[in-house]
Amino acid sequence: MKYLVDNFSDIAGFARTHLYLALVPLLIGLVIAIPLGALVRRVPWLRRITVTTASLAYTIPSLALFVIIPPLVGIAAIDPLNVVIALSIYSLALLVIAVPTALDSVPAAVLDSSDAIGFTRLRRVITVEFPLAIPVFVANLRVVAVTNISMVTVGALIGVGGLGKLFTQGYQRNYPDEIVAGIIVVLVLALVVDRVLFLLGRWATPWLRNGRRPSRTLLSPKGAGA
């Protein structure tokens, strides 16, 4: 803990870089995975191909990606963009599987009710399926976010900034206090991000906070006319 206190400003800078390298890929994965996951969900053969491809992509070792990506996109191996691209691939691979799974969690009775009210398919997806799928999707999103925060540390092996520097420097100098400080800060970042996403999920689902049933809230005559 003494090392953490004595070097707080340097560690805070590493933490900011670490969050950037973890959260930007998460946002990129979200932007691509949400429409793609909703699209492949209704086409069984396309969904199977997508799940298989995403699963294979996630099994590629991160160090291998860090080596392959730079020559493919024309950047230096130590460019932070290298880590951003690699983690975007991993984020997309997990989220494109999570989106259809979350949408599948919406009760069939609710979907039938929305069709009976006269919702178009697009309106049903936006105003019924996606809102009701939020709890399941956020649970998966929290896993991806925490995973990214953990995986950013590997970037230190190729010289990219972040809290992983504390691990490599501590190992090279045989200084356990530096390694312990890195572990503590990574855990704190993961816990904070996980909690923020949980609270955002609660904020986005007020009917769960108020103990109301989603079907009555979203599919009432008043809601249908909104």
Secondary structure per residue as TSV (DSSP state, phi and psi in degrees):
chain	resnum	aa	ss	phi	psi
A	1	M	-	360.0	-30.3
A	2	K	H	-63.0	-41.0
A	3	Y	H	-62.1	-40.3
A	4	L	H	-62.7	-41.8
A	5	V	H	-71.1	-44.2
A	6	D	H	-68.3	-25.9
A	7	N	T	-119.3	32.7
A	8	F	H	-59.3	-42.7
A	9	S	H	-63.9	-42.9
A	10	D	H	-65.6	-42.6
A	11	I	H	-66.7	-36.1
A	12	A	H	-62.4	-38.8
A	13	G	H	-64.8	-42.2
A	14	F	H	-61.4	-38.7
A	15	A	H	-66.3	-40.2
A	16	R	H	-62.3	-45.3
A	17	T	H	-61.9	-40.7
A	18	H	H	-61.0	-45.9
A	19	L	H	-63.0	-41.6
A	20	Y	H	-59.3	-47.8
A	21	L	H	-68.3	-22.3
A	22	A	H	-90.9	-39.0
A	23	L	H	-88.3	-31.8
A	24	V	H	-60.7	-47.4
A	25	P	H	-60.1	-33.7
A	26	L	H	-63.3	-43.0
A	27	L	H	-65.4	-42.4
A	28	I	H	-61.4	-44.6
A	29	G	H	-61.3	-39.3
A	30	L	H	-62.9	-47.0
A	31	V	H	-59.7	-36.9
A	32	I	H	-85.7	-40.9
A	33	A	H	-71.8	-35.4
A	34	I	H	-62.7	-54.6
A	35	P	H	-67.6	-37.1
A	36	L	H	-66.3	-43.9
A	37	G	H	-63.9	-39.8
A	38	A	H	-66.5	-33.4
A	39	L	H	-71.2	-47.0
A	40	V	H	-76.6	-16.3
A	41	R	H	-58.9	-36.8
A	42	R	T	-92.1	2.6
A	43	V	-	-119.8	96.7
A	44	P	H	-51.7	-48.0
A	45	W	H	-67.4	-36.1
A	46	L	H	-69.7	-35.2
A	47	R	H	-65.7	-41.7
A	48	R	H	-63.1	-42.6
A	49	I	H	-63.9	-42.6
A	50	T	H	-63.5	-44.8
A	51	V	H	-64.0	-42.8
A	52	T	H	-63.8	-45.7
A	53	T	H	-63.7	-43.3
A	54	A	H	-64.4	-40.5
A	55	S	H	-64.1	-41.3
A	56	L	H	-65.8	-40.7
A	57	A	H	-61.4	-37.6
A	58	Y	H	-73.1	-20.0
A	59	T	H	-82.9	-9.9
A	60	I	S	-67.8	126.7
A	61	P	-	-59.6	141.0
A	62	S	H	-61.9	-39.3
A	63	L	H	-62.7	-35.4
A	64	A	H	-64.8	-40.8
A	65	L	H	-63.9	-40.7
A	66	F	H	-61.7	-27.5
A	67	V	H	-84.8	-36.4
A	68	I	H	-78.6	-39.3
A	69	I	H	-62.4	-46.9
A	70	P	H	-53.4	-49.2
A	71	P	H	-68.4	-25.3
A	72	L	H	-72.7	-36.9
A	73	V	H	-108.5	-2.1
A	74	G	T	76.2	42.5
A	75	I	-	-126.4	166.1
A	76	A	-	-77.1	152.2
A	77	A	T	-62.1	-31.2
A	78	I	T	-89.8	5.9
A	79	D	-	-71.0	129.0
A	80	P	H	-54.6	-26.1
A	81	L	H	-60.5	-27.3
A	82	N	H	-59.6	-47.5
A	83	V	H	-69.0	-39.1
A	84	V	H	-60.8	-44.6
A	85	I	H	-65.5	-44.9
A	86	A	H	-62.0	-46.3
A	87	L	H	-71.8	-26.6
A	88	S	H	-64.8	-37.9
A	89	I	H	-63.7	-46.0
A	90	Y	H	-65.0	-42.5
A	91	S	H	-62.2	-45.8
A	92	L	H	-62.1	-40.7
A	93	A	H	-60.5	-40.2
A	94	L	H	-77.8	-41.6
A	95	L	H	-73.2	-31.9
A	96	V	H	-69.6	-19.8
A	97	I	H	-85.3	-35.2
A	98	A	H	-69.7	-35.4
A	99	V	H	-61.8	-53.1
A	100	P	H	-61.3	-36.9
A	101	T	H	-61.9	-42.8
A	102	A	H	-65.2	-42.7
A	103	L	H	-65.9	-31.9
A	104	D	H	-66.4	-20.6
A	105	S	T	-76.4	-11.8
A	106	V	S	-70.8	126.8
A	107	P	-	-58.6	139.8
A	108	A	H	-62.1	-33.4
A	109	A	H	-63.3	-35.3
A	110	V	H	-68.0	-40.8
A	111	L	H	-64.4	-42.4
A	112	D	H	-62.9	-38.2
A	113	S	H	-65.6	-40.3
A	114	S	H	-66.9	-36.9
A	115	D	H	-65.5	-40.0
A	116	A	H	-65.2	-34.2
A	117	I	H	-69.3	-24.9
A	118	G	T	109.9	16.7
A	119	F	-	-65.9	139.4
A	120	T	-	-74.1	165.8
A	121	R	H	-60.8	-43.2
A	122	L	H	-63.7	-44.2
A	123	R	H	-65.8	-36.2
A	124	R	H	-65.5	-41.2
A	125	V	I	-63.5	-45.0
A	126	I	I	-74.9	-43.3
A	127	T	I	-98.4	-14.1
A	128	V	I	-119.8	-58.9
A	129	E	I	-66.6	-50.4
A	130	F	H	-62.2	-47.1
A	131	P	H	-59.2	-42.7
A	132	L	H	-73.4	-20.3
A	133	A	H	-85.9	-7.9
A	134	I	H	-55.4	-47.6
A	135	P	H	-56.9	-45.3
A	136	V	H	-68.1	-41.3
A	137	F	H	-66.4	-42.5
A	138	V	H	-63.7	-35.7
A	139	A	H	-60.2	-42.1
A	140	N	H	-70.5	-38.1
A	141	L	H	-62.0	-38.8
A	142	R	H	-63.0	-37.9
A	143	V	H	-65.0	-44.3
A	144	V	H	-64.1	-42.6
A	145	A	H	-61.5	-46.6
A	146	V	H	-66.3	-37.7
A	147	T	H	-62.2	-42.9
A	148	N	H	-61.0	-43.7
A	149	I	H	-60.4	-37.8
A	150	S	H	-69.8	-42.9
A	151	M	H	-73.4	-23.2
A	152	V	G	-58.9	-30.5
A	153	T	G	-60.3	-27.8
A	154	V	G	-65.7	-27.0
A	155	G	G	-59.1	-23.0
A	156	A	G	-63.5	-24.3
A	157	L	G	-68.4	-21.6
A	158	I	G	-108.3	9.9
A	159	G	T	91.0	11.5
A	160	V	-	-88.0	138.0
A	161	G	-	-63.1	169.7
A	162	G	S	134.1	-179.6
A	163	L	T	-68.5	-14.8
A	164	G	H	-60.6	-23.5
A	165	K	H	-59.9	-33.0
A	166	L	H	-65.3	-32.8
A	167	F	H	-72.1	-48.7
A	168	T	H	-66.8	-42.9
A	169	Q	H	-66.5	-42.1
A	170	G	H	-62.9	-38.1
A	171	Y	H	-68.9	-44.5
A	172	Q	H	-64.6	-34.4
A	173	R	T	-96.1	1.6
A	174	N	T	53.6	51.4
A	175	Y	-	-123.5	88.7
A	176	P	H	-58.2	-31.9
A	177	D	H	-59.3	-37.0
A	178	E	H	-68.0	-39.1
A	179	I	H	-66.4	-43.9
A	180	V	H	-62.2	-40.7
A	181	A	H	-60.9	-41.7
A	182	G	H	-62.5	-42.8
A	183	I	H	-61.5	-44.5
A	184	I	H	-61.8	-46.1
A	185	V	H	-68.7	-39.3
A	186	V	H	-61.6	-43.2
A	187	L	H	-63.1	-41.5
A	188	V	H	-63.6	-45.2
A	189	L	H	-59.3	-44.7
A	190	A	H	-62.2	-43.3
A	191	L	H	-66.0	-41.3
A	192	V	H	-65.5	-47.8
A	193	V	H	-63.3	-42.2
A	194	D	H	-60.0	-42.4
A	195	R	H	-68.0	-40.0
A	196	V	H	-62.0	-43.7
A	197	L	H	-65.6	-37.5
A	198	F	H	-61.6	-45.4
A	199	L	H	-67.1	-36.4
A	200	L	H	-63.8	-39.1
A	201	G	H	-64.5	-39.7
A	202	R	H	-65.2	-40.7
A	203	W	H	-64.4	-35.5
A	204	A	H	-79.9	-8.1
A	205	T	-	-126.7	68.0
A	206	P	H	-62.8	-26.2
A	207	W	H	-67.1	-27.5
A	208	L	H	-76.1	-35.8
A	209	R	H	-65.8	-36.0
A	210	N	T	-89.5	-1.3
A	211	G	T	74.7	18.9
A	212	R	-	-91.7	156.7
A	213	R	-	-82.3	131.4
A	214	P	H	-57.6	-38.8
A	215	S	H	-63.3	-39.6
A	216	R	H	-73.3	-34.3
A	217	T	H	-71.3	-47.9
A	218	L	H	-85.5	-24.9
A	219	L	S	-115.2	18.7
A	220	S	S	-73.4	157.5
A	221	P	H	-52.8	-36.5
A	222	K	H	-66.1	-43.8
A	223	G	H	-66.0	-34.0
A	224	A	H	-67.5	-29.4
A	225	G	T	-87.1	-5.2
A	226	A	-	-70.6	360.0
